[in-house]
Amino acid sequence: EHHLQRAISAQQVYGEKRDNMVIPVPEAESNIAYYESIYPGEFKMPKQLIHIQPFSLDAEQPDYDLDSEDEIFVNKLKKRMDISALQFEEMIDRLEKGSGQQPVSLQEAKLLLKEDDELIREVYEYWIKKRKNCRGPSLIPAVKQEKRDGSSTNDPYVAFRRRTEKMQTRKNRKNDEASYEKMLKLRRDLSRAVTILEMIKRREKSKRELLHLTLEIMEKR
């Protein structure tokens, strides 16, 4: 720091760089006798330092997490229907994100979800009951942000505040709500069609096995 101040002062006084007013820099040494003992040249990259993310983690995970009450409900529901914990989390996540201040109706829930109607009804009724008992506006904890009208500027718990200056952004067309609902219904219908085709495939396979067994019985007789 002392040499830096002297060099700056000398440049301001004389207007040019003087040879004796420089910042000292330590010299680099290349011939060090103990270098090989500290840094041996036998290094091999260990396998445990190389991490590969599996493809199963690439899918987006739901923001909703099960609690103890949800686990009890899912375990009871498993006895009658085919549902997993991750599937339940995804269903609640879609219902929460599809709702605002008012929860979605059962018909809207069927458009948001692609599962069986009976399963949707069971999960929807459980979600409505739990949402009414919830003190907050949503079952998914959210970071408190500044309101659009700027009324929460003095709130110390607001995590993110809006910029004071407005940035020029590209205007995007708003999605038509009716078209969006039609796309959700189309996706749900296509998913049902795939499920029906899989069941038909299993049925025809069972029929073929039954035919082979019948022929084998006839040959044995």
Helices and strands as residue ranges (DSSP letters): H 2-14, H 35-38, G 47-49, G 55-58, H 68-78, H 85-98, H 106-112, H 117-133, H 177-220
